[in-house]
């Protein structure tokens, strides 16, 4: 619980707000996952444990729906992830994305 409070406190900091604003200004107001244009974007960190690492390459701007999907996929246990080949995963989910 302490870690979440620290992260929440960091996300209220001037440093974070300035970083997020600059990221949106540079990349635009489109979800980098689904392409939806929206004024409300979440900044998803590719390595949540190192949330203070503000390397822009480690962040994705995503809409609320895509952020929920990404977060759910990240909750899959590693031992279960290893049972699925990436090619199969892409083929399965690609059906929904490429129609």
C-alpha positions in Angstrom: 0.0 0.0 0.0 2.9 2.3 0.8 4.2 1.9 -2.8 0.9 3.0 -4.3 0.7 6.1 -2.1 4.3 7.0 -3.1 3.4 6.5 -6.8 0.2 8.6 -6.4 2.1 11.3 -4.7 4.7 11.4 -7.5 1.9 11.6 -10.0 0.7 14.8 -8.4 4.1 16.3 -8.5 5.1 19.2 -10.8 7.8 17.1 -12.4 5.2 14.4 -13.4 2.6 16.9 -14.6 5.2 18.7 -16.8 6.5 15.5 -18.2 2.9 14.2 -19.1 2.0 17.6 -20.6 5.1 17.6 -22.8 4.5 14.0 -23.9 1.0 14.8 -25.0 2.1 18.0 -26.8 4.8 16.0 -28.7 2.7 13.0 -29.6 -0.8 14.4 -29.9 -4.1 13.5 -28.5 -4.5 10.0 -30.1 -4.5 6.7 -28.3 -1.3 5.0 -29.3 -3.1 1.6 -29.0 -6.4 2.1 -30.9 -5.9 5.4 -32.6 -8.9 7.1 -31.0 -8.6 10.9 -30.8 -9.4 11.9 -27.2 -8.7 14.7 -24.8 -8.4 12.2 -21.9 -5.2 10.0 -22.2 -3.4 7.9 -19.6 0.3 7.6 -19.6 1.1 4.0 -19.2 4.6 3.1 -18.1 6.1 0.0 -19.7 8.0 -0.7 -16.5 5.7 0.2 -13.6 8.2 -0.7 -10.9 10.4 2.2 -12.1 7.6 4.7 -12.5 10.0 7.6 -11.7 12.0 6.8 -14.8 10.7 9.5 -17.1 12.3 8.2 -20.3 9.6 9.0 -22.9 10.3 5.8 -24.8 9.0 3.8 -21.8 5.5 5.5 -21.9 2.5 4.9 -24.0 -0.4 7.4 -24.3 -3.6 5.4 -24.2 -7.3 5.9 -23.8 -9.1 4.6 -20.7 -10.4 1.5 -22.4 -7.0 0.5 -23.9 -5.4 1.2 -20.5 -7.8 -1.2 -18.8 -7.0 -3.9 -21.4 -3.3 -3.4 -21.1 -3.5 -3.5 -17.3 -5.5 -6.7 -17.4 -3.1 -8.4 -19.8 -0.2 -7.4 -17.5 -2.0 -9.2 -14.6 -1.6 -12.6 -16.4 0.8 -14.7 -14.4 4.2 -15.2 -16.1 3.9 -19.0 -16.0 0.6 -18.6 -18.0 2.1 -16.1 -20.4 4.8 -18.5 -21.3 2.2 -21.1 -22.4 1.0 -18.8 -25.3 3.3 -18.2 -28.2 3.4 -14.5 -29.3 2.4 -15.5 -32.8 -0.8 -17.2 -31.5 -1.6 -14.2 -29.3 -1.2 -11.7 -32.2 -3.3 -14.0 -34.5 -6.1 -14.2 -31.9 -6.2 -10.5 -31.0 -5.4 -9.4 -34.5 -8.8 -10.6 -35.6 -10.5 -8.0 -33.5 -8.1 -5.2 -34.4 -7.8 -5.7 -38.1 -11.5 -6.0 -39.1 
